[in-house]
Amino acid sequence: MFFRRKQSGKHTYLQLVENQWKGGKSQQRVITTVGRLDKVVESGELESLISSATKFCKNSINYYELLNDGLYLTSHQVSWLLQVSPSTVVGWINSQKLDAFRTPGGHRRIRVEDLRTFLEQNRMPFPSGFAASPAPYRVFVVDDDPIVIKTIQRSAARIAGGPLEVEGCEDGIKALVLIGARRPDLVLLDIYMEGLDGFEVCRRLRQIPSLEGLKIVAMTAHPSTQDRARILEHGAIDYWVKPVVAQRILDLLGETQRRSATQSA
């Protein structure tokens, strides 16, 4: 592959071209038109563009890793991935359809998550190796102390960085209704609450066939071996002491393992 200048009217365009051998003859195929040469030079990205293209041609850029490890992309990299011209990408940015920012040197950079959102919103196909956003895990917290619920919501959202939805309520009976409707992946259940306590909530949840795979973790500020044994008998899979560490939630749901697998793929 190589770059080629293409004159069209008053302007000179920069193209990325590859040679193909067909019918005993060498033919050139345009991979993409990078854009007007003067505009590419004005952007200050010509040097990095050539460097990236050289690596791309030598297959030294792993685009699967690039797209799934949270790095930033240049407008030219986005144009290659989506098979559109860089000027089209710049147009999306200027019209605020695609979120981007500028470096101190004035170069445009697009966050991978912003590109993913743009493709989803515009129903555009994902490039090979570019995974769609994973469905968020849903966590439901049952605790008669609203501060506990809010604390878990904030800490879990902060450490998860996105794919985790946390909601909750302060009443056992209401929790049964909402959990049945929401069908979360995990329930964090306080043992001692006024009215319907955690033991009874856990027992009733385990009687609902549609929630057979639901993970229920009991939590308490006053641990005891008797309570642990009792709540596990009622169907909880674990027994945590408050305050709940957000990383334990991710580990239990498998989010940490899923990220590791994605980054090593």
N, C-alpha and C positions, 0 to 999 in steps of 0.2 A: 504494500500500500504506500501511497505517496500523496503529497499535496500538489495541486495543479491550479494555475491561474486560468480563469475563463473570462474572456471579454464578452460583454453583452451590452450593446448600446454604449452609453457613456461610462459605464461602471465596470470594474474588474472584480470578479468574485473568486473566492478561495474554495476549492473543492477537495474532498478526500476521495481518492481514486484507487482502484485495484486493477491489476492486470489479470486477465483470464485467457486461457488457451482453448479456443473452440474452432473446430473444423480445420485444424492445422494453421490457424492464424491467431495472433495475439490481439485481444480486444480489451478495451478499457471500460470499466464499469464504475459509475459515480456512486460512492457509498453515501455521501451526504454533501450538500452545499453548505459550507460553514457560514458563509455570509459575504457581504461586501468587504473587500480587502481593507479599504480605508477605515471602515467601522471596526473591523477586528483589531487593527493597529491602534485605533483610538481607545479601545477598551483596555489596552495594556495587558491583554491576556495572550498575545501571539506566542510569546516564548513558552509559557506554560502549556498552551494548546499544542504546540509542536512536540514538546516533551511528553505530554500525555498520549498523543497520537502515536508516537514512536513506541512507547510502552504497550499501548493497545495492540499495535501491529505485531509486536513480539509476544503477545499473550502473557505479559507480565503483570497485568492488572486483573485481579480476581474481582469481577463485578458483583458476584454473589456476596462476597464479604463486604464490598464497598456499600452495597445497598442495605445490608441487614445489620451493620454494626454501629449505626447511628452517626456516621461521618457526614461531612458537608460535601455538596456537589457543586461544580462550576456549571454555568449555563451551557457550556459546550459539552460537558459530560451528559447533562440532561438531554441535549439535542441528539447525541449519539444513541442514548438509551431508548428514546421515544421515536427515533427516526424522523425527526423534524429539523428544520434549520435553526441555528442559534438565534436568528432574528425573531423566529416565532416564539421561542422561549422568553426572550427579552420582552416581546410584546405582551405575553402573559403576565410577566412581572410588572411591567409598567401600568397595565390595566388592573393590577391588584388581584388578578385571578390566581396567581401563584405567589405565595409568600417567599420573600428573599431578603437578604440584608447585604450591606456593603462592608468590606473590610476597610481598615484605615487607608489602604492604598487605592480604594475605590472599586475593587473588584466585587462582582456579584457572587454570592454563595447561597445555595438552597439547602435547607435542612432535609434530610431523608424523610423525616416524618411529615414535613410540609408537602413534599412531592407525593408521598403516599396518599395524603388527604386530598390533594388536587386530583389525582387519578380516580379516586373513589367518588368524589363529588361530580366529576365530569364523565363518569362511567367509561373511562378509557382502559384498555387492556394493560395489565402489568407486564413489564419486561421479564424475560426469562430469568429466573433466580430471584425476582423481586417479590417477596411474600406479601400478601395482603395483610392488613392489620389483624392480629389475632383477636378473636372474640374475648372481651374482658371477662375476667373471673368476677363472680358476684359473691359478696360476703354480707351476711346479715348478723348484726350484733343485737343481742337481747340483754338489756341491763336497765335496772330501775334508776340508775344514775346517768343523766344525760351527758355529763362531763366525760364519762368513760366512753360513751359512743362517739362523741366528737373527737376525743383524743385518738381513738383507733382510726377514725376516718382520716384525720390529718396525717398521722404518721404512716399509715399504709399507703395513701396516695403519694406521699413524698418519696418513699423508698421504691414504690412500684414504677413510678414514672409514667403511668398512664393506664395499662391494661388491668385495672382493678376497680370495681365499683363497690362501695361500702355504704350500706344503709342500715337502719335499725329502729327499734322502738323500746319503750320502757315498760311494756305491759305483756305478761305471758299469754293471755288470751288473744290479744291483738296480734301478737307475734305468730301464733299458730295460723291465723287467717292470712297474714302477709307472706309468710314463708311458703304456704301452700300455693299462693298466687304467683310469687316471684320465682320460686324454685331456685334458690341460690346454690352455689357450689359448696359453701361452708357457712355454718352457723356457729357463732361464738356466744355461748350461753352462760349467763351468770346463774349460779346455783341458788342463792338466797335472794328472793324478791318477794314483795308483798303480793298477796293474792295467789295466783298460780306460780309456784316456784319452779326453778330450773329442772328439778328432778321430774316433775309431772310434765313439763313442756317436752322434755326429752322423750319420755315414755310415749306420749301421744304422737310425737313426730314419727317415731319408729313404727307406729301402727298405720301410717299412711303409705299404701303401696307405691304411689307415684314418686315418693321421696326416698325410695329404697337406697339409692346411691349417695344420699346426702351425708356430708361429713359434719359431725357435731362435736365441738370441742367445749368442754365445760371450763369455766374460769371462776376464780374466787380470790378474795384478798385474805382469806383465813383458811389455809390448806389443812387437811387432815386425812389420815389414811382411811378412815371410815367413809368420809364423803367421796373420796376417790373411788373406792371399791363400789360404792352404791351407784354413782353416776355411770360408771363403766358398765355395770349390770343393766342399767336402763338404756344403754346403746351408744353412749358417747365413745369416741375413739381416742380421746386424750383428755388430760386434766391440767390446765395451765394456771399458774399463779399470777395475779395482777401485780404490776402493770404488764400488759401483753406486749411482747416485742414484735414489731411489724415484720421483721425478717422471718420469724417463725411461720407467719401466715403464708408468705411467698413459698417457703420451703415445703410446707404442707400441701399447697395447691400444685406444686410442681413448676411454678414460674421460674425459679432459679435454674432448674434442670433444662427447661425449654429454651431459656436464653443461651445457656452453655452449648446446647446442641445446635442452635442456630448459628452461633459464632464459629463453631468448629466444623460446620458443614462445608 
